[in-house]
């Protein structure tokens, strides 16, 4: 009986506690609702401002203009570059005795010591002097295994290339005071410096492209396709009199000292004695040296002219990028003789399946030409830039490039299918694909984009292409339906990448406020002496880049229209196309996009 009373009392107490807890919960919820109702409403999203920041961040990323290019160390740290390079005086130079020692070392063929001296100067931030880049390029061209073993030659040759890039990084092309030296090295006439070198009419790049055009036909197909070595065992080719009457040491000395390092003129006698495959290797190493300087300087130019990169700025005689000089481009001319030669060489090399790393160097030079052209065509409305955009002269240049490529590759479509994906710039890939598909049934005179792709499926153009199963295996002149659909899909993806459509759609859906692009900033970047003495090297805090003024009204229409056609394309594929052909890859991409 007592147990029963205790149980009833406990139950009654528990019910009372539960009731009290419920009342407390209700009061808490009521208070939360009241608090929420008293909060000010969240500010409405400023879509115009958000889109402007989104596009400004794309515009500010100069490195994305030339994907795959060499990046300057001071890229996107404009303040540091202004202090250390743009507004700085000439770097320290060695005294006369050190200069004479450098000359004696090189003339005495003490190459390893000579390169060590240059490396030490770079570490001490001492500029070896005008002409040093020429000496290193000449060494890369003419060093042969005469007085040294093949292994020693390999080590010294690699050191030559490494030292060249070290000096370029330490004394970059963006250093305004060194601009005359770089122009002189590139053989570009410059009013502030006159010498035998700068007065020459042929630029250094043109000189080496001429050599490449001469050597490529001399190489076998295997030498072109493979990564040929930069060295070979030297054959002296002594005459009978030399072999009989001259000692080996005397003949060796005679052959070793026949190159005059003091003349300042590149002698190609030793170079021409090398096999075609070895000469090809040396040439592409030199082309990479020149390409790197042109890329670094152009990217630095973009970085320092972020807020305005129009035609008037890029063709300014005093400050225009080196690439404008080297390729001879003007406001009205893009396809100059050297640009045409470069594109022709690329077409020939692609047809012969040139070793990929070497073909990439030609691609980088062409990409540089195209990007310089397109930058010059950026349009500003009330100082607001329309970006991304593809100017009419650049579209024409790409079309002319395709014609040159087509003249070198008139039949085998496999060459096109292999080479289109290799281009680093997204717009160059989809424009090239557009021109390639125009060789078949693709519409002409219509800019590539989601609308053109959507119309292609609406008109059932895919039905005009045979399935791969109906084409002979050795038929390399017909484009199969599968290849057509794959090329078209990749081109659409490249357009999406260029416009950053997918990211734009996600930003609009998330309603998240965009913030300006950040960059690194450091108050001072001491050279190596101060770094060695410093106990702690401070990290670089993030700061925001200035926001570019964007032509938002025009771009908002473009972005909205493109996304609308992407949605229409997905509906079309689901309702009408997927029942007839396999478009699973298309739907996978579009579902991920939308």
C-alpha positions, 0 to 999 in steps of 0.5 A, spaced: 500 500 500 505 504 501 509 502 495 503 504 491 502 511 494 509 512 493 509 511 486 503 515 485 506 521 488 512 520 484 508 520 477 504 526 479 511 530 481 514 527 474 507 530 470 508 537 474 516 537 472 514 535 465 508 541 464 513 546 467 518 544 462 513 545 456 511 552 459 519 554 459 520 551 452 514 555 450 516 561 453 523 560 450 520 559 443 516 565 444 522 570 446 526 567 440 520 569 435 519 576 438 527 577 438 527 575 431 521 580 429 525 585 432 531 584 428 532 589 422 531 585 415 537 583 412 539 587 406 537 586 399 542 583 395 545 588 390 546 584 384 549 589 379 554 590 384 555 583 386 556 581 378 561 587 377 565 584 383 565 577 380 567 579 373 572 584 376 575 578 380 576 574 373 579 580 370 584 582 375 587 575 375 592 576 369 595 569 370 589 566 367 590 570 360 596 566 359 595 559 362 601 555 362 606 561 361 612 563 366 609 567 372 613 573 374 615 572 381 612 579 383 605 578 379 599 581 383 604 584 388 604 591 384 606 595 390 613 591 391 614 591 383 613 598 383 618 599 389 623 594 387 623 594 379 618 599 376 621 605 379 628 603 381 634 605 379 639 600 375 642 594 379 649 594 382 654 592 377 661 589 378 667 593 378 672 593 372 676 588 375 671 583 376 668 584 369 675 583 366 675 577 370 669 574 367 671 576 360 678 572 361 674 566 364 669 565 358 675 566 353 679 561 356 673 556 356 673 555 363 665 555 363 664 552 369 667 557 373 664 562 369 657 560 370 659 560 378 661 567 378 654 569 374 650 565 379 654 568 385 653 575 382 645 574 382 645 571 389 648 578 391 644 582 386 649 584 382 647 585 375 653 582 370 652 587 365 649 588 358 650 582 353 650 577 358 644 574 356 647 574 349 653 570 351 649 565 355 644 564 349 651 563 344 653 558 349 647 554 349 648 554 341 655 552 340 658 548 346 660 541 344 664 536 346 671 538 344 675 539 350 670 536 355 667 529 356 659 528 354 658 528 361 661 534 363 658 537 357 651 535 359 652 538 366 655 545 363 649 545 358 644 544 364 647 549 368 647 554 362 640 554 362 639 554 369 643 560 370 639 564 364 633 563 368 636 565 374 638 572 372 631 573 368 628 572 375 633 576 379 633 582 374 626 581 371 624 584 364 619 589 368 625 592 371 624 599 367 631 601 368 633 594 364 628 595 359 634 598 354 638 592 355 632 587 354 630 590 348 638 590 345 638 583 347 631 581 343 634 586 337 629 591 337 631 598 335 631 602 341 632 610 341 635 610 348 641 605 346 644 604 339 649 599 338 651 594 332 646 589 335 640 594 336 641 596 329 640 589 326 633 589 322 632 581 324 629 580 331 633 575 335 626 571 335 626 571 327 633 569 327 631 563 331 625 561 327 629 562 320 633 556 323 628 552 325 624 553 319 631 550 315 632 545 320 626 541 321 625 539 314 632 536 315 630 532 321 627 525 320 620 523 322 623 519 328 628 525 330 622 530 330 617 525 334 622 523 339 626 528 345 632 528 341 638 529 346 642 536 346 649 533 346 653 528 341 660 525 341 664 530 337 667 528 331 673 532 329 674 530 321 681 532 321 684 532 314 690 527 312 695 532 313 692 534 320 692 526 322 699 525 320 703 532 322 699 535 327 699 532 334 692 531 337 693 536 343 695 541 337 689 540 333 684 540 339 687 546 341 686 549 334 679 547 334 677 549 341 679 556 340 676 557 333 670 560 337 671 568 338 667 570 344 669 577 344 666 578 337 659 579 339 657 575 333 654 568 333 658 563 329 654 558 327 660 553 324 660 549 330 652 549 331 652 547 323 657 541 325 651 538 330 646 533 327 639 535 325 636 532 332 641 535 336 641 542 333 633 541 334 634 540 341 638 546 342 634 551 338 628 549 342 631 551 348 633 557 346 626 559 343 624 557 350 629 562 353 626 568 349 619 565 350 619 566 357 622 573 357 616 575 352 611 572 357 614 575 363 614 582 361 607 581 358 604 579 364 607 584 368 605 589 363 598 587 364 599 587 372 601 594 372 595 596 367 590 593 370 585 598 370 586 600 363 589 595 358 586 598 351 589 599 344 592 606 346 596 603 352 598 597 349 601 600 343 604 606 347 611 607 343 615 608 350 611 602 354 608 597 349 610 590 351 616 586 348 611 582 344 608 588 340 615 589 338 618 582 336 611 580 332 611 587 329 603 588 331 600 594 330 593 597 331 591 595 324 595 589 323 596 582 326 598 577 321 605 580 320 610 576 317 613 573 323 607 571 326 605 567 319 612 564 319 610 562 327 603 559 325 606 555 319 612 552 323 606 550 328 602 547 322 608 543 320 610 541 326 603 538 328 603 534 322 609 531 323 607 530 331 613 534 334 615 532 341 610 535 345 614 539 350 617 542 344 610 543 340 608 546 347 613 552 346 610 554 339 603 553 342 605 558 347 608 563 342 602 563 338 598 564 345 602 570 346 600 573 340 593 572 340 592 574 347 596 581 346 591 582 340 585 580 344 588 585 350 589 591 345 581 590 343 578 591 350 573 596 349 571 601 355 564 604 355 565 610 360 571 607 363 568 600 364 571 594 361 567 589 357 570 582 359 571 577 357 570 579 350 573 577 343 575 582 339 574 582 331 581 582 329 583 577 334 577 572 331 580 574 324 587 572 326 585 565 329 581 564 323 587 566 319 591 561 323 586 556 322 587 557 314 594 556 315 594 550 319 589 547 314 594 548 309 599 544 312 594 539 314 589 538 308 586 531 309 588 528 316 582 530 321 586 526 327 591 531 327 586 536 329 582 532 334 589 531 337 591 538 337 585 542 339 585 540 346 592 542 347 591 549 347 592 552 353 587 558 352 579 556 352 577 561 347 583 559 342 580 551 343 573 553 342 574 558 336 579 552 333 574 547 334 568 552 331 573 553 325 574 545 324 567 543 324 565 548 319 569 544 314 563 539 315 556 542 316 557 547 322 554 554 320 559 559 318 559 567 320 555 565 327 559 566 333 560 560 338 556 559 344 550 556 347 545 558 342 549 556 336 550 549 340 542 549 342 541 550 334 545 545 332 541 540 336 534 543 334 536 542 327 538 535 328 545 536 325 548 530 328 544 526 323 548 528 318 555 525 321 556 517 320 556 513 326 564 510 327 561 503 326 560 505 319 566 508 317 573 504 315 578 504 320 583 507 316 579 513 313 582 519 316 578 524 312 570 523 315 568 525 321 564 520 325 558 522 329 561 520 336 567 525 334 563 531 332 559 530 339 565 530 343 568 536 339 562 540 340 561 538 347 568 540 349 568 546 345 561 548 349 565 546 356 571 551 354 566 557 352 563 555 359 570 556 362 572 562 358 566 566 361 566 562 367 558 561 366 558 555 371 561 559 377 556 565 375 550 561 375 552 558 382 553 565 385 547 567 383 543 561 386 547 562 392 546 569 393 552 570 397 556 577 397 562 577 393 568 580 395 574 583 391 580 578 389 585 578 394 593 578 393 599 578 397 603 584 400 610 585 403 612 591 406 619 589 404 622 583 400 630 584 402 635 580 398 639 575 400 644 578 405 638 581 409 634 574 409 640 570 412 641 575 417 633 575 419 631 571 425 624 570 422 621 572 415 614 575 416 609 572 412 605 576 407 598 579 409 592 578 404 590 585 401 584 586 396 586 588 389 582 594 387 576 593 383 575 594 376 570 598 373 566 593 369 560 594 363 555 590 367 549 592 363 552 589 357 555 583 361 549 581 365 545 580 358 550 576 355 550 571 362 543 571 362 542 569 355 548 564 355 545 560 362 538 561 358 540 557 352 544 552 357 537 550 360 534 550 353 539 545 351 538 540 357 531 540 356 532 539 348 536 533 350 532 530 355 525 531 351 527 529 344 535 527 343 537 522 348 531 517 345 535 517 338 543 518 340 547 517 346 548 524 350 549 521 357 556 525 357 552 532 355 547 531 360 552 529 366 555 536 364 549 540 364 546 537 370 552 538 374 552 545 371 545 547 372 
